[in-house]
Amino acid sequence: MTRLILLPGMDGTGDCFEPFLEQLDSSIPRTVISYDIQHPFNYAELEIQVRNQLPTDETFVILGESFSGPIAISIAANPPANLIGAIFVCTFARNPFPIFNGVQEIIAKLPLKLAPFFIIQHFILGRYSTSSLKKMLAQAIAKVSNDVFQIRAKAALTVDYSNLARQIKIKCLSIVASEDLLISSATSEHLAHGIRNIEIEKIKAPHFVLQVAPQLAAQTVQRFLEKCGTDSKR
């Protein structure tokens, strides 16, 4: 059975995968790779940490949610032999907010963790906000230091893995949220355009698509895992 490796959003805790994992078929082996919540690391450093935790004795598919998309792109572009697929969830290959080009250093120095929570939940949950989802999001954010958020924000605003995306040869899936207020359709299209072998699945949901529409997202991921597993046996 193909293992699913999950890389989390900007909080890096992996806690917010819970609604999705509850809907995923229990027979599917899964591993959530969490990031250090106190010490800041850039994309290259985080990728090294992720690669050191990837399985070596079984086939796997990697899933990069939001902030982790570039890490999944880089690994898929230079994959271990047993990586048979990649899933990109509401993510990007290059700076998703070009309006901030030239001021990334300033943005990264802002006390991002102190931003009003109602603004954060608006962009992450949109009109699908519920008390349980707000609580889950707030608890994940509370665990992470402001220094870590600042470094990760700078990384996201300065990354450009477009060339790496064009090098990907394994089977890929892009899950796009139709009501995503963070990642624009142009950003999603740019990512998909660079990858030769990619499927696109649109789900009616906000940026937190795995959390707001966990059942549909799980079904979509399971179908992709089955395709990857079948193709790898040919």
URBELSUL-V383793 format. One record per pair of residues at least 6 apart in sequence whose C-alpha atoms are under 8 Angstrom apart, sorted by the first residue. I is the first residue (numbers start at 1). J is the second residue. Records with the same first field share a line. If there is no record, write none. Layout:
I: J + J
//
This chain:
1: 28 + 29 + 59 + 229
2: 28 + 29 + 58 + 59 + 60 + 61 + 225 + 229
3: 28 + 29 + 30 + 31 + 58 + 59 + 60 + 61
4: 28 + 29 + 30 + 31 + 60 + 61 + 62 + 63
5: 30 + 31 + 32 + 33 + 54 + 60 + 61 + 62 + 63
6: 30 + 31 + 32 + 33 + 62 + 63 + 64 + 65
7: 14 + 32 + 33 + 34 + 62 + 63 + 64 + 65 + 68 + 72
8: 14 + 16 + 17 + 32 + 33 + 34 + 64 + 65 + 66 + 67 + 68
9: 64 + 65 + 66 + 67 + 68
10: 66 + 67 + 68 + 149 + 152
11: 37 + 140 + 141 + 144 + 149
12: 34 + 35 + 36 + 37
13: 34 + 35 + 36 + 37 + 140
14: 32 + 33 + 34
15: 136 + 140
16: 136 + 137 + 140 + 211
17: 210 + 211
18: 211
19: 210 + 211 + 214
20: 210 + 211 + 214 + 215 + 217 + 218
21: 214 + 218
23: 214 + 215 + 218
24: 215 + 218 + 219 + 222
25: 218 + 222
33: 50 + 53
35: 46
37: 143 + 144 + 145 + 148
38: 144 + 145 + 147 + 148
39: 145 + 147 + 148
40: 147 + 148 + 149 + 151 + 152
41: 148 + 151 + 152
42: 151 + 152 + 155
43: 70 + 71 + 152 + 155
44: 71
46: 71
47: 71 + 75
51: 75
56: 82
57: 82
58: 82
59: 82 + 83 + 84
60: 82 + 83 + 84 + 85
61: 83 + 84 + 85 + 86 + 87 + 225
62: 72 + 83 + 85 + 86 + 87
63: 69 + 72 + 86 + 87 + 88 + 89
64: 70 + 71 + 72 + 86 + 87 + 88 + 89 + 91
65: 88 + 89 + 90 + 91
66: 88 + 89 + 90 + 91 + 92
67: 91 + 92 + 152 + 156
68: 91
69: 88 + 89 + 91 + 92 + 93
70: 91 + 92 + 93 + 94 + 159 + 161
72: 86 + 87 + 88
73: 86 + 93 + 161 + 164 + 165 + 168
74: 161 + 164 + 165
76: 83 + 85 + 86 + 168 + 169 + 170
77: 164 + 165 + 166 + 167 + 168 + 169
78: 168
84: 170 + 171 + 228 + 229 + 232
85: 170 + 171 + 172 + 225 + 228
86: 170 + 171 + 172 + 173
87: 172 + 173 + 174 + 175
88: 172 + 173 + 174 + 175
89: 174 + 175 + 176
90: 174 + 175 + 176 + 177 + 180 + 183 + 188 + 207 + 209
91: 183 + 187 + 188
92: 183 + 187 + 188 + 190 + 191
93: 159 + 160 + 161 + 162 + 165 + 187 + 190 + 191
94: 156 + 157 + 158 + 159 + 160 + 161 + 162 + 187
95: 156 + 157 + 158 + 159 + 160
96: 156 + 157 + 183 + 184 + 187
97: 157
98: 157
100: 107 + 157
101: 157
104: 154 + 157 + 158
105: 154
107: 153 + 154
108: 150 + 151 + 153 + 154
109: 150
110: 150
111: 146 + 150
112: 146 + 149 + 150
113: 141 + 145 + 146 + 149
117: 138
121: 129 + 134 + 137
122: 129
123: 180 + 181 + 182 + 206 + 207
124: 180 + 181 + 182 + 206 + 207 + 208
125: 206 + 207 + 208 + 212
126: 179 + 181 + 206
127: 206
128: 205 + 206 + 212
133: 211
162: 191 + 194
163: 194
165: 191 + 194 + 195
166: 194 + 195 + 196
167: 195
168: 195 + 196
169: 195 + 196 + 197
170: 197
171: 197 + 198 + 228
172: 195 + 197 + 198 + 199
173: 198 + 199 + 200 + 201 + 224
174: 192 + 198 + 199 + 200 + 201
175: 200 + 201 + 202 + 203
176: 188 + 200 + 201 + 202 + 203
177: 202 + 203 + 204 + 205 + 206 + 207 + 209
178: 202 + 203 + 204 + 205 + 206
179: 204 + 205 + 206 + 207
180: 205 + 206 + 207
181: 206 + 207
182: 207
183: 207
192: 198 + 200
201: 220
203: 209 + 213 + 216 + 217
204: 213
205: 212 + 213
206: 212
209: 217
210: 217 + 218
//
